[in-house]
């Protein structure tokens, strides 16, 4: 998990995510179960946490859910999926999550689909 901590500077607990989205924690759990958000167990004590950059302006980053679906369909586990989203790619250029936060899903999705094959 240390590798993810090196890639992802800021994490939110599920109650923190609920406050940002202005919903109940049970809704955050459903969003995770439905693949709209990704959470991993980390920290001490170990709690489910969501990278803060998956949220933008009080909402979930644009096109995140569909990208999560493509990556999971391609066989990615949640930790691998987060590693890919938050790793710099010179050919993109930048991190896939930054492109999604700007609403630029096309090239990110193409690359995610290519990884599945």
C-alpha positions in Angstrom: 0.0 0.0 0.0 3.0 2.3 0.4 3.3 2.6 -3.3 -0.2 4.1 -3.5 0.7 6.5 -0.7 3.6 7.7 -2.8 1.3 8.3 -5.8 -1.8 9.6 -4.0 -1.1 12.6 -1.7 -4.5 12.9 0.0 -7.0 10.4 1.2 -10.5 10.8 2.7 -12.3 8.4 5.0 -15.8 7.4 4.1 -17.3 9.9 6.6 -15.2 12.6 5.0 -16.4 11.6 1.5 -20.0 11.8 2.8 -19.4 15.3 4.1 -17.9 16.4 0.7 -20.7 14.9 -1.3 -23.4 16.0 1.3 -24.8 12.4 1.6 -25.0 9.7 4.2 -22.1 7.3 4.7 -24.4 4.5 3.5 -24.7 6.3 0.2 -20.9 6.5 -0.1 -20.7 2.7 0.5 -23.3 2.2 -2.3 -21.3 4.4 -4.7 -18.3 2.3 -4.0 -20.2 -1.0 -4.4 -21.7 0.4 -7.7 -18.3 1.3 -9.0 -18.7 5.1 -9.0 -15.9 5.4 -6.5 -13.0 3.3 -5.3 -11.9 2.7 -1.8 -9.0 0.7 -0.3 -8.1 -0.3 3.2 -5.2 1.7 4.5 -3.8 3.6 7.5 -3.5 2.8 11.2 -6.1 1.9 12.3 -7.0 0.4 8.9 -10.0 2.1 7.4 -11.6 2.3 4.0 -10.2 5.4 2.2 -10.9 7.2 -1.1 -8.3 9.3 -2.9 -9.3 12.9 -2.5 -8.7 13.6 -6.2 -11.6 11.3 -7.1 -13.8 14.1 -6.0 -14.1 17.6 -7.6 -16.2 20.5 -6.5 -18.5 18.6 -4.1 -19.1 15.8 -6.6 -17.4 12.7 -8.1 -14.9 13.5 -10.8 -16.4 13.5 -14.3 -16.4 10.1 -16.2 -14.8 8.3 -13.2 -17.5 5.6 -12.9 -17.2 4.5 -16.6 -13.5 4.5 -16.4 -13.6 2.3 -13.3 -15.9 -0.1 -15.1 -13.6 -0.4 -18.1 -10.6 -1.1 -15.9 -12.4 -3.6 -13.7 -13.8 -5.3 -16.8 -10.2 -5.5 -18.0 -9.3 -7.4 -14.9 -7.9 -4.6 -12.7 -8.2 -4.9 -8.9 -8.9 -1.7 -7.1 -5.3 -1.1 -6.0 -4.0 -1.7 -9.6 -6.8 0.6 -10.9 -5.8 3.4 -8.6 -2.1 2.9 -9.4 -2.9 3.3 -13.1 -5.1 6.4 -12.6 -2.5 8.2 -10.5 0.7 7.3 -12.4 2.3 9.8 -14.7 2.1 8.9 -18.4 4.4 10.9 -20.6 2.4 9.9 -23.7 -0.9 11.2 -22.3 0.8 13.5 -20.9 0.1 13.6 -17.2 -1.9 11.3 -14.9 -5.2 9.8 -16.2 -7.0 11.1 -13.1 -6.1 14.7 -14.0 -7.5 14.3 -17.5 -10.8 12.9 -16.0 -10.9 15.8 -13.6 -10.8 18.2 -16.6 -13.6 16.2 -18.3 -11.3 14.7 -20.9 -12.3 11.1 -21.0 -11.6 10.0 -24.6 -7.9 9.2 -24.5 -8.1 7.9 -21.0 -10.8 5.4 -21.9 -9.0 4.4 -25.1 -5.9 3.6 -23.0 -8.0 1.8 -20.4 -9.7 -0.4 -23.0 -6.3 -1.2 -24.6 -5.0 -2.4 -21.3 -7.8 -5.0 -21.2 -6.6 -6.8 -24.3 
